[in-house]
């Protein structure tokens, strides 16, 4: 993976993980502290972004090995 550190797929993976973490955690904080129940519907989107980031990172690592 270090061979493709600055590659476009790796940057995409990092972005997906970062945004996914902010959306996931942020929506939970808003749900609890501000009592906004609609945020419960947004939380899974952050999780999906994190999973997508891991998949992109795995594919980028696999492709860079070839």
mmCIF file of the C-alpha atoms, coordinates in Angstrom:
data_MODEL
# 
_entry.id   MODEL 
# 
loop_
_atom_site.group_PDB 
_atom_site.id 
_atom_site.type_symbol 
_atom_site.label_atom_id 
_atom_site.label_alt_id 
_atom_site.label_comp_id 
_atom_site.label_asym_id 
_atom_site.label_entity_id 
_atom_site.label_seq_id 
_atom_site.pdbx_PDB_ins_code 
_atom_site.Cartn_x 
_atom_site.Cartn_y 
_atom_site.Cartn_z 
_atom_site.occupancy 
_atom_site.B_iso_or_equiv 
_atom_site.pdbx_formal_charge 
_atom_site.auth_seq_id 
_atom_site.auth_comp_id 
_atom_site.auth_asym_id 
_atom_site.auth_atom_id 
_atom_site.pdbx_PDB_model_num 
ATOM 1  C CA . UNK A 1 1  ? 0.000   0.000  0.000  1.00 0.00 ? 1  UNK A CA 1 
ATOM 2  C CA . UNK A 1 2  ? 2.905   2.356  0.643  1.00 0.00 ? 2  UNK A CA 1 
ATOM 3  C CA . UNK A 1 3  ? 3.807   2.148  -3.055 1.00 0.00 ? 3  UNK A CA 1 
ATOM 4  C CA . UNK A 1 4  ? 0.489   3.760  -3.914 1.00 0.00 ? 4  UNK A CA 1 
ATOM 5  C CA . UNK A 1 5  ? 0.465   6.233  -1.022 1.00 0.00 ? 5  UNK A CA 1 
ATOM 6  C CA . UNK A 1 6  ? -0.224  9.284  -3.155 1.00 0.00 ? 6  UNK A CA 1 
ATOM 7  C CA . UNK A 1 7  ? -2.257  7.511  -5.810 1.00 0.00 ? 7  UNK A CA 1 
ATOM 8  C CA . UNK A 1 8  ? -5.765  8.652  -6.609 1.00 0.00 ? 8  UNK A CA 1 
ATOM 9  C CA . UNK A 1 9  ? -7.469  5.507  -5.190 1.00 0.00 ? 9  UNK A CA 1 
ATOM 10 C CA . UNK A 1 10 ? -5.563  5.865  -1.922 1.00 0.00 ? 10 UNK A CA 1 
ATOM 11 C CA . UNK A 1 11 ? -6.595  9.513  -1.591 1.00 0.00 ? 11 UNK A CA 1 
ATOM 12 C CA . UNK A 1 12 ? -10.184 8.456  -2.272 1.00 0.00 ? 12 UNK A CA 1 
ATOM 13 C CA . UNK A 1 13 ? -9.958  5.786  0.419  1.00 0.00 ? 13 UNK A CA 1 
ATOM 14 C CA . UNK A 1 14 ? -8.599  8.242  2.979  1.00 0.00 ? 14 UNK A CA 1 
ATOM 15 C CA . UNK A 1 15 ? -11.288 10.776 2.086  1.00 0.00 ? 15 UNK A CA 1 
ATOM 16 C CA . UNK A 1 16 ? -14.068 8.211  2.389  1.00 0.00 ? 16 UNK A CA 1 
ATOM 17 C CA . UNK A 1 17 ? -12.796 7.038  5.765  1.00 0.00 ? 17 UNK A CA 1 
ATOM 18 C CA . UNK A 1 18 ? -12.399 10.573 7.107  1.00 0.00 ? 18 UNK A CA 1 
ATOM 19 C CA . UNK A 1 19 ? -15.778 11.823 5.912  1.00 0.00 ? 19 UNK A CA 1 
ATOM 20 C CA . UNK A 1 20 ? -17.428 8.583  7.014  1.00 0.00 ? 20 UNK A CA 1 
ATOM 21 C CA . UNK A 1 21 ? -16.002 8.954  10.501 1.00 0.00 ? 21 UNK A CA 1 
ATOM 22 C CA . UNK A 1 22 ? -17.195 12.553 10.773 1.00 0.00 ? 22 UNK A CA 1 
ATOM 23 C CA . UNK A 1 23 ? -20.679 11.700 9.480  1.00 0.00 ? 23 UNK A CA 1 
ATOM 24 C CA . UNK A 1 24 ? -21.001 8.589  11.651 1.00 0.00 ? 24 UNK A CA 1 
ATOM 25 C CA . UNK A 1 25 ? -19.715 10.129 14.874 1.00 0.00 ? 25 UNK A CA 1 
ATOM 26 C CA . UNK A 1 26 ? -21.194 13.552 14.242 1.00 0.00 ? 26 UNK A CA 1 
ATOM 27 C CA . UNK A 1 27 ? -24.657 12.196 13.629 1.00 0.00 ? 27 UNK A CA 1 
ATOM 28 C CA . UNK A 1 28 ? -24.498 10.181 16.854 1.00 0.00 ? 28 UNK A CA 1 
ATOM 29 C CA . UNK A 1 29 ? -23.378 13.243 18.813 1.00 0.00 ? 29 UNK A CA 1 
ATOM 30 C CA . UNK A 1 30 ? -26.210 15.313 17.338 1.00 0.00 ? 30 UNK A CA 1 
ATOM 31 C CA . UNK A 1 31 ? -28.671 12.520 17.991 1.00 0.00 ? 31 UNK A CA 1 
ATOM 32 C CA . UNK A 1 32 ? -27.747 12.329 21.675 1.00 0.00 ? 32 UNK A CA 1 
ATOM 33 C CA . UNK A 1 33 ? -26.873 15.892 22.632 1.00 0.00 ? 33 UNK A CA 1 
ATOM 34 C CA . UNK A 1 34 ? -29.433 17.819 20.578 1.00 0.00 ? 34 UNK A CA 1 
ATOM 35 C CA . UNK A 1 35 ? -32.121 15.132 20.618 1.00 0.00 ? 35 UNK A CA 1 
ATOM 36 C CA . UNK A 1 36 ? -32.472 15.110 16.835 1.00 0.00 ? 36 UNK A CA 1 
ATOM 37 C CA . UNK A 1 37 ? -33.984 11.725 15.965 1.00 0.00 ? 37 UNK A CA 1 
ATOM 38 C CA . UNK A 1 38 ? -33.563 12.291 12.208 1.00 0.00 ? 38 UNK A CA 1 
ATOM 39 C CA . UNK A 1 39 ? -29.818 11.870 12.711 1.00 0.00 ? 39 UNK A CA 1 
ATOM 40 C CA . UNK A 1 40 ? -30.392 8.190  13.428 1.00 0.00 ? 40 UNK A CA 1 
ATOM 41 C CA . UNK A 1 41 ? -31.184 7.753  9.740  1.00 0.00 ? 41 UNK A CA 1 
ATOM 42 C CA . UNK A 1 42 ? -27.940 9.456  8.690  1.00 0.00 ? 42 UNK A CA 1 
ATOM 43 C CA . UNK A 1 43 ? -25.631 7.377  10.902 1.00 0.00 ? 43 UNK A CA 1 
ATOM 44 C CA . UNK A 1 44 ? -25.564 4.314  8.590  1.00 0.00 ? 44 UNK A CA 1 
ATOM 45 C CA . UNK A 1 45 ? -24.379 6.494  5.703  1.00 0.00 ? 45 UNK A CA 1 
ATOM 46 C CA . UNK A 1 46 ? -21.213 7.248  7.624  1.00 0.00 ? 46 UNK A CA 1 
ATOM 47 C CA . UNK A 1 47 ? -20.687 3.548  8.248  1.00 0.00 ? 47 UNK A CA 1 
ATOM 48 C CA . UNK A 1 48 ? -21.177 2.770  4.582  1.00 0.00 ? 48 UNK A CA 1 
ATOM 49 C CA . UNK A 1 49 ? -18.597 5.426  3.675  1.00 0.00 ? 49 UNK A CA 1 
ATOM 50 C CA . UNK A 1 50 ? -16.102 3.883  6.080  1.00 0.00 ? 50 UNK A CA 1 
ATOM 51 C CA . UNK A 1 51 ? -16.658 0.414  4.642  1.00 0.00 ? 51 UNK A CA 1 
ATOM 52 C CA . UNK A 1 52 ? -16.310 1.791  1.116  1.00 0.00 ? 52 UNK A CA 1 
ATOM 53 C CA . UNK A 1 53 ? -13.036 3.430  2.134  1.00 0.00 ? 53 UNK A CA 1 
ATOM 54 C CA . UNK A 1 54 ? -11.654 0.111  3.357  1.00 0.00 ? 54 UNK A CA 1 
ATOM 55 C CA . UNK A 1 55 ? -12.747 -1.607 0.144  1.00 0.00 ? 55 UNK A CA 1 
ATOM 56 C CA . UNK A 1 56 ? -11.104 1.066  -2.017 1.00 0.00 ? 56 UNK A CA 1 
ATOM 57 C CA . UNK A 1 57 ? -7.919  0.812  0.079  1.00 0.00 ? 57 UNK A CA 1 
ATOM 58 C CA . UNK A 1 58 ? -7.861  -2.982 -0.299 1.00 0.00 ? 58 UNK A CA 1 
ATOM 59 C CA . UNK A 1 59 ? -8.397  -2.792 -4.052 1.00 0.00 ? 59 UNK A CA 1 
ATOM 60 C CA . UNK A 1 60 ? -5.716  -0.096 -4.390 1.00 0.00 ? 60 UNK A CA 1 
ATOM 61 C CA . UNK A 1 61 ? -3.278  -2.239 -2.414 1.00 0.00 ? 61 UNK A CA 1 
ATOM 62 C CA . UNK A 1 62 ? -4.092  -5.283 -4.498 1.00 0.00 ? 62 UNK A CA 1 
ATOM 63 C CA . UNK A 1 63 ? -3.709  -3.437 -7.799 1.00 0.00 ? 63 UNK A CA 1 
ATOM 64 C CA . UNK A 1 64 ? -0.428  -1.810 -6.742 1.00 0.00 ? 64 UNK A CA 1 
ATOM 65 C CA . UNK A 1 65 ? 1.099   -5.240 -6.009 1.00 0.00 ? 65 UNK A CA 1 
ATOM 66 C CA . UNK A 1 66 ? 0.662   -6.347 -9.623 1.00 0.00 ? 66 UNK A CA 1 
# 
